[in-house]
Amino acid sequence: MTRNATETQFEMRGQYARPDTYYAQHDFDGPAKLSTTVVHTISEVANADITRAESALFQHVNPEALDALFTPAGSDAPRTSSHVNLHIWGYGVTVYSNGQIVISAPERRH
């Protein structure tokens, strides 16, 4: 699955994928920055306005720092395996160095 700033696709992955978990993949070769893909993914999953999602991300992490942290090194080699965890509007947002974005829906309270 490919995810960039202009298209949205989500799928469940793996045997243990939960139906309330969303996966997106940033394309480092595409025109969008990683932070833009994260904003669009949050917006889509939370059914929220892009501007509101961008503001929420900015409250948790500097988008330029996120882009710099995971942009492939000069030799086009991916960064070492790492990730960043955020909580935005109750959603668990994990961004991996390979461009994978995993968003877990807020737990439902009974």
C-alpha positions in Angstrom: 0.0 0.0 0.0 1.3 3.4 -0.9 0.1 6.6 0.9 1.0 10.1 -0.1 -0.5 13.5 0.4 -3.0 13.1 -2.4 -4.3 9.6 -1.8 -5.6 7.7 1.1 -5.5 3.9 1.5 -5.6 1.9 4.7 -5.4 -1.8 5.2 -5.1 -4.2 8.1 -1.8 -6.1 8.2 -0.7 -9.3 9.7 -2.3 -12.0 11.6 -2.8 -9.9 14.7 -4.0 -6.7 13.1 -6.9 -5.1 14.9 -9.8 -3.7 13.0 -9.4 -0.3 14.8 -5.7 0.0 13.7 -4.9 1.9 10.5 -1.7 1.5 8.5 -0.3 4.0 5.9 3.0 4.0 4.1 4.9 7.2 3.3 6.7 7.3 -0.1 10.1 8.9 0.5 10.5 9.1 -3.3 7.2 11.1 -3.7 6.7 14.8 -3.5 5.2 14.9 0.0 7.1 15.3 3.2 6.7 12.6 5.9 5.0 15.1 8.2 2.5 15.9 5.5 1.6 12.2 5.1 1.2 11.9 8.8 -1.1 14.9 8.9 -3.2 13.6 6.0 -3.4 10.1 7.7 -4.5 11.6 11.0 -7.1 13.7 9.3 -8.5 10.8 7.4 -8.6 8.4 10.3 -10.1 11.0 12.7 -12.4 12.4 10.0 -11.0 15.9 10.8 -10.1 18.9 8.8 -6.5 18.9 7.5 -5.7 22.3 9.2 -6.9 21.0 12.5 -4.8 17.8 12.2 -1.7 19.8 11.2 -2.2 22.0 14.3 -2.5 18.9 16.5 0.7 17.4 15.1 2.5 20.7 15.6 1.5 20.6 19.3 3.2 17.2 19.8 6.3 17.4 17.5 8.1 19.8 15.3 7.1 18.6 11.7 10.5 19.7 10.3 12.3 17.7 13.0 10.2 14.7 12.2 11.0 15.0 8.5 14.7 15.4 9.2 14.7 12.5 11.7 13.5 9.9 9.2 14.5 11.3 5.8 16.9 8.8 4.1 20.6 9.6 4.5 22.5 11.1 1.6 23.3 7.7 0.2 19.5 7.0 -0.1 20.0 4.4 2.6 17.2 4.3 5.1 17.8 5.6 8.6 18.3 3.0 11.3 15.3 1.3 12.6 13.5 3.6 15.0 10.1 5.1 15.6 8.3 8.0 17.3 5.1 7.5 19.4 2.6 10.3 19.7 -0.9 10.5 21.2 -3.2 12.9 19.3 -6.9 13.2 20.1 -6.7 9.9 22.0 -5.2 8.1 18.9 -1.9 6.3 19.3 0.3 7.4 16.4 3.5 5.6 15.6 5.8 6.8 12.8 8.6 4.4 11.8 11.8 5.2 10.1 10.8 3.2 7.0 7.8 5.5 6.5 5.2 3.3 8.0 2.5 5.1 10.0 0.3 3.1 12.4 -2.7 4.7 14.1 -4.6 3.0 16.8 -8.1 4.2 17.5 -8.9 5.5 21.0 -10.1 2.8 23.4 -13.8 2.8 23.8 -15.0 3.3 27.4 -18.0 1.3 28.5 
